[in-house]
Amino acid sequence: MSMVGDAFNALRQVILMQSRLDQLDGRISRMAGDIDGLTDALSTLRDRISRLEGVIEGAVMATRQRRIED
């Protein structure tokens, strides 16, 4: 190949790599958004589980009190 042909191939490779990097940047941005959504969902789930644990503990305590009174 000629020197000009090599230069065009090198330039083509750089342009393709830039395109791939742009696509990767978009994917990373979407993944960051997904992770933020998962973080929010996890926080909500943790709060709900804590409330359920409180209800269960309250029921257990009420059951124990009834047994002591009987």
FIKOLZA-1660 file (N, C-alpha, C; in steps of 0.1 Angstrom, whole numbers, plus 5000, padded with zeros to 4 digits):
% residues 70
   i   px   py   pz ch aa at
   1 5008 4988 5000  A  M  N
   1 5000 5000 5000  A  M CA
   1 5009 5012 5000  A  M  C
   2 5003 5022 4995  A  S  N
   2 5010 5035 4995  A  S CA
   2 5009 5042 5008  A  S  C
   3 5017 5052 5010  A  M  N
   3 5017 5059 5022  A  M CA
   3 5004 5066 5024  A  M  C
   4 4998 5071 5014  A  V  N
   4 4985 5078 5015  A  V CA
   4 4974 5068 5019  A  V  C
   5 4975 5056 5013  A  G  N
   5 4965 5046 5016  A  G CA
   5 4966 5042 5031  A  G  C
   6 4979 5041 5036  A  D  N
   6 4981 5038 5050  A  D CA
   6 4975 5049 5059  A  D  C
   7 4978 5061 5055  A  A  N
   7 4973 5073 5063  A  A CA
   7 4957 5073 5063  A  A  C
   8 4951 5070 5052  A  F  N
   8 4936 5069 5052  A  F CA
   8 4931 5058 5060  A  F  C
   9 4938 5046 5060  A  N  N
   9 4934 5035 5068  A  N CA
   9 4935 5038 5083  A  N  C
  10 4946 5045 5087  A  A  N
  10 4948 5049 5101  A  A CA
  10 4937 5059 5105  A  A  C
  11 4934 5069 5096  A  L  N
  11 4924 5078 5099  A  L CA
  11 4910 5071 5101  A  L  C
  12 4908 5062 5092  A  R  N
  12 4895 5054 5093  A  R CA
  12 4894 5047 5106  A  R  C
  13 4905 5041 5110  A  Q  N
  13 4905 5034 5123  A  Q CA
  13 4902 5043 5135  A  Q  C
  14 4908 5055 5134  A  V  N
  14 4906 5065 5145  A  V CA
  14 4891 5069 5145  A  V  C
  15 4885 5071 5134  A  I  N
  15 4871 5075 5133  A  I CA
  15 4862 5064 5139  A  I  C
  16 4865 5051 5135  A  L  N
  16 4858 5040 5140  A  L CA
  16 4859 5039 5155  A  L  C
  17 4871 5040 5160  A  M  N
  17 4873 5040 5174  A  M CA
  17 4866 5051 5182  A  M  C
  18 4866 5063 5176  A  Q  N
  18 4858 5074 5182  A  Q CA
  18 4843 5071 5183  A  Q  C
  19 4838 5065 5172  A  S  N
  19 4824 5061 5172  A  S CA
  19 4821 5051 5182  A  S  C
  20 4830 5041 5184  A  R  N
  20 4828 5031 5194  A  R CA
  20 4829 5037 5208  A  R  C
  21 4838 5046 5210  A  L  N
  21 4839 5052 5223  A  L CA
  21 4826 5061 5226  A  L  C
  22 4821 5067 5216  A  D  N
  22 4808 5074 5218  A  D CA
  22 4797 5065 5222  A  D  C
  23 4796 5054 5215  A  Q  N
  23 4786 5044 5219  A  Q CA
  23 4788 5039 5233  A  Q  C
  24 4800 5036 5237  A  L  N
  24 4804 5031 5250  A  L CA
  24 4800 5042 5261  A  L  C
  25 4802 5054 5258  A  D  N
  25 4799 5065 5267  A  D CA
  25 4783 5066 5269  A  D  C
  26 4776 5063 5258  A  G  N
  26 4761 5063 5259  A  G CA
  26 4757 5051 5268  A  G  C
  27 4763 5040 5266  A  R  N
  27 4759 5028 5274  A  R CA
  27 4763 5030 5289  A  R  C
  28 4774 5036 5292  A  I  N
  28 4778 5039 5305  A  I CA
  28 4768 5049 5312  A  I  C
  29 4764 5059 5304  A  S  N
  29 4754 5068 5310  A  S CA
  29 4741 5061 5313  A  S  C
  30 4736 5052 5304  A  R  N
  30 4724 5045 5307  A  R CA
  30 4725 5036 5319  A  R  C
  31 4737 5030 5320  A  M  N
  31 4740 5021 5332  A  M CA
  31 4740 5029 5345  A  M  C
  32 4745 5041 5344  A  A  N
  32 4745 5049 5356  A  A CA
  32 4731 5053 5360  A  A  C
  33 4723 5055 5350  A  G  N
  33 4709 5058 5353  A  G CA
  33 4702 5046 5359  A  G  C
  34 4705 5034 5354  A  D  N
  34 4699 5022 5359  A  D CA
  34 4704 5019 5373  A  D  C
  35 4716 5022 5376  A  I  N
  35 4721 5020 5390  A  I CA
  35 4714 5030 5400  A  I  C
  36 4712 5042 5395  A  D  N
  36 4705 5052 5404  A  D CA
  36 4691 5046 5407  A  D  C
  37 4684 5041 5397  A  G  N
  37 4671 5035 5398  A  G CA
  37 4671 5024 5408  A  G  C
  38 4681 5015 5407  A  L  N
  38 4682 5004 5416  A  L CA
  38 4685 5008 5430  A  L  C
  39 4693 5019 5432  A  T  N
  39 4696 5024 5445  A  T CA
  39 4683 5029 5452  A  T  C
  40 4675 5036 5444  A  D  N
  40 4662 5041 5449  A  D CA
  40 4653 5029 5453  A  D  C
  41 4652 5019 5444  A  A  N
  41 4644 5008 5447  A  A CA
  41 4648 5000 5459  A  A  C
  42 4661 4999 5461  A  L  N
  42 4667 4992 5472  A  L CA
  42 4663 4999 5485  A  L  C
  43 4664 5012 5485  A  S  N
  43 4661 5021 5496  A  S CA
  43 4646 5019 5500  A  S  C
  44 4638 5019 5490  A  T  N
  44 4623 5017 5493  A  T CA
  44 4621 5003 5498  A  T  C
  45 4627 4993 5493  A  L  N
  45 4625 4980 5497  A  L CA
  45 4630 4978 5512  A  L  C
  46 4641 4984 5515  A  R  N
  46 4647 4984 5529  A  R CA
  46 4637 4990 5538  A  R  C
  47 4631 5001 5535  A  D  N
  47 4621 5007 5543  A  D CA
  47 4609 4999 5546  A  D  C
  48 4604 4992 5535  A  R  N
  48 4593 4984 5536  A  R CA
  48 4595 4972 5545  A  R  C
  49 4607 4966 5543  A  I  N
  49 4611 4954 5551  A  I CA
  49 4612 4958 5566  A  I  C
  50 4618 4970 5569  A  S  N
  50 4619 4975 5582  A  S CA
  50 4605 4976 5589  A  S  C
  51 4595 4982 5581  A  R  N
  51 4582 4983 5586  A  R CA
  51 4576 4969 5589  A  R  C
  52 4578 4960 5580  A  L  N
  52 4573 4946 5582  A  L CA
  52 4579 4940 5595  A  L  C
  53 4592 4942 5596  A  E  N
  53 4598 4936 5608  A  E CA
  53 4592 4942 5621  A  E  C
  54 4589 4955 5620  A  G  N
  54 4583 4961 5632  A  G CA
  54 4569 4955 5635  A  G  C
  55 4562 4953 5625  A  V  N
  55 4548 4947 5627  A  V CA
  55 4550 4933 5632  A  V  C
  56 4559 4925 5627  A  I  N
  56 4561 4912 5632  A  I CA
  56 4566 4912 5646  A  I  C
  57 4575 4920 5650  A  E  N
  57 4580 4921 5663  A  E CA
  57 4569 4925 5673  A  E  C
  58 4561 4935 5669  A  G  N
  58 4549 4939 5677  A  G CA
  58 4539 4928 5679  A  G  C
  59 4537 4920 5669  A  A  N
  59 4528 4908 5670  A  A CA
  59 4534 4898 5680  A  A  C
  60 4546 4896 5679  A  V  N
  60 4553 4886 5688  A  V CA
  60 4552 4891 5702  A  V  C
  61 4555 4904 5705  A  M  N
  61 4554 4909 5718  A  M CA
  61 4540 4908 5724  A  M  C
  62 4530 4911 5715  A  A  N
  62 4516 4910 5720  A  A CA
  62 4512 4896 5723  A  A  C
  63 4517 4887 5715  A  T  N
  63 4514 4872 5718  A  T CA
  63 4521 4868 5731  A  T  C
  64 4533 4873 5734  A  R  N
  64 4540 4869 5746  A  R CA
  64 4532 4875 5758  A  R  C
  65 4527 4887 5757  A  Q  N
  65 4520 4894 5768  A  Q CA
  65 4507 4886 5771  A  Q  C
  66 4500 4882 5761  A  R  N
  66 4488 4874 5763  A  R CA
  66 4491 4861 5770  A  R  C
  67 4502 4855 5767  A  R  N
  67 4505 4842 5773  A  R CA
  67 4508 4844 5788  A  R  C
  68 4515 4855 5791  A  I  N
  68 4518 4858 5805  A  I CA
  68 4506 4861 5813  A  I  C
  69 4496 4869 5807  A  E  N
  69 4484 4872 5813  A  E CA
  69 4475 4860 5816  A  E  C
  70 4475 4850 5807  A  D  N
  70 4467 4838 5808  A  D CA
  70 4471 4829 5818  A  D  C
% end
